[in-house]
Amino acid sequence: MTMDQTFPAIADLKARARRRIPHFVWEYLDSATGTEATPRRNRAALDAVLFRPSVLHGEFTPDLGTTMMGRKYPLPFGIAPLGMSGLIWPGAEQMLARLGAERGIPYTLSTVATQLPEDVGPHAGDQGWFQLYPPRDPVIRADMLARAKASGFHTLVLTVDVPVASRRERQTRGGLKQPPRLTPRLMWQAAQCPAWLMGIRRTGMPRLRLMEGYSTHTGTTASNEHVGYMLRTSPDWTYLDELRAAWDGKLVVKGVLDPADVPRLETAGADAIWVSNHAGRQFDGAPASVTVLPAIRAATALPVLFDSGIEGGLDVMRALALGADFVMLGRAFHYGLGAAGAKGAGHVVDILRADMVSNMGQIGARRLSDLKDRLL
Ligand SMILES: Cc1cc2nc3c(=O)[nH]c(=O)nc-3n(C[C@H](O)[C@H](O)[C@H](O)COP(=O)(O)O)c2cc1C
């Protein structure tokens, strides 16, 4: 059986991953907040974006290449940051960084990853982006930026949609604590997932290594509350100005949903705007990201990135047609890892590409810039 026969869609990877990842970790990966209406809203809004099928347009192979922030990409999608990635699948950060380098697509490392920028950056080659949950202490911030840069991360992503901790009720019910501890109940769940457990034996229990280093600096352990304190999750406009002055690479602002914020982001010197509702993990009253995308596109000439609930190549096309320049996926790559390790994550790229080739054939779109003209 080929990977494509076993896992024709990302949904197949998800179903397999669910059986191979311990329940408490799955609840961390898969949950949103509140009644989880926002992820449903993302799905419904994506499904509502339709194209006009095309007939008698002859044979062609669509060109999926694009240019963004001055770089050429063979495919219009990349890997979004997930905190504690190495808990979801042991070794995830390095595996995904290597995938980015191999396929020529960006990989974003989270501030709250389980591996250090120094240990991940070299694997990402020229594709490393670093996501910042903004440290309060300017000394820590300067050090983090310098380390990210020295490790090869050339693009900084400031996440702004976590102004307060969200409740994530399902995750709480699941029992994951920070730092993760295997209570007898969680140990029992882990025992059902031997591949995951073997990986964890190899990597050690995942910890927020980067934050832990700074935590020694202040003499406390990296508990959730402490990491929450060290990272000023609710930065303000002054913080963005300071960050702009401190970072000479590309700066992307992630988690924008309101076109009214765009002019100010432009003035502050953002190089790109990342439309996202964090997959409904932060606020259950948020609009579907794809619903606000056209207004944000209309408000700026900057590159627009998009994420939130992309489940296949057709969804990538929908976001591009509505004005995104590039699409990022977070969970899908982790479903791939959970289902079949690094090979599974690579298969996500193959599924997305195959989906796009097939669906662009259906609508007669030869290149990505044709997509908007085929919208119904
Ligand atoms: C388990 C999990 C952890 C995440 N951690 C981060 C993070 O550390 N930093 C960040 O900017 N976004 C984080 N996100 C949000 C993702 O980057 C992305 O915006 C979101 O998952 C939507 O994309 P998706 O539907 O393709 O997963 C996280 C999402 C998930 C599911």
The ligand as a Gaussian input file, in Angstrom:
#p B3LYP/6-31G(d) Opt

LIG

0 1
 C       -1.694000      22.808000      19.599000
 C       -1.539000      24.187000      19.032000
 C       -0.544000      25.020000      19.518000
 C       -0.362000      26.287000      18.958000
 N        0.662000      27.071000      19.397000
 C        0.916000      28.266000      18.808000
 C        2.041000      29.043000      19.170000
 O        2.862000      28.629000      20.004000
 N        2.209000      30.236000      18.570000
 C        1.335000      30.720000      17.622000
 O        1.528000      31.804000      17.101000
 N        0.276000      29.972000      17.238000
 C        0.049000      28.762000      17.801000
 N       -1.015000      28.008000      17.382000
 C       -1.883000      28.507000      16.293000
 C       -1.382000      28.014000      14.941000
 O       -0.171000      28.626000      14.578000
 C       -2.423000      28.314000      13.830000
 O       -2.688000      29.697000      13.851000
 C       -3.720000      27.570000      14.049000
 O       -3.487000      26.261000      14.489000
 C       -4.588000      27.541000      12.794000
 O       -4.078000      26.721000      11.801000
 P       -4.593000      25.217000      11.555000
 O       -6.071000      25.252000      11.490000
 O       -3.931000      24.866000      10.253000
 O       -4.102000      24.403000      12.695000
 C       -1.231000      26.742000      17.930000
 C       -2.224000      25.896000      17.462000
 C       -2.380000      24.624000      17.979000
 C       -3.438000      23.737000      17.405000

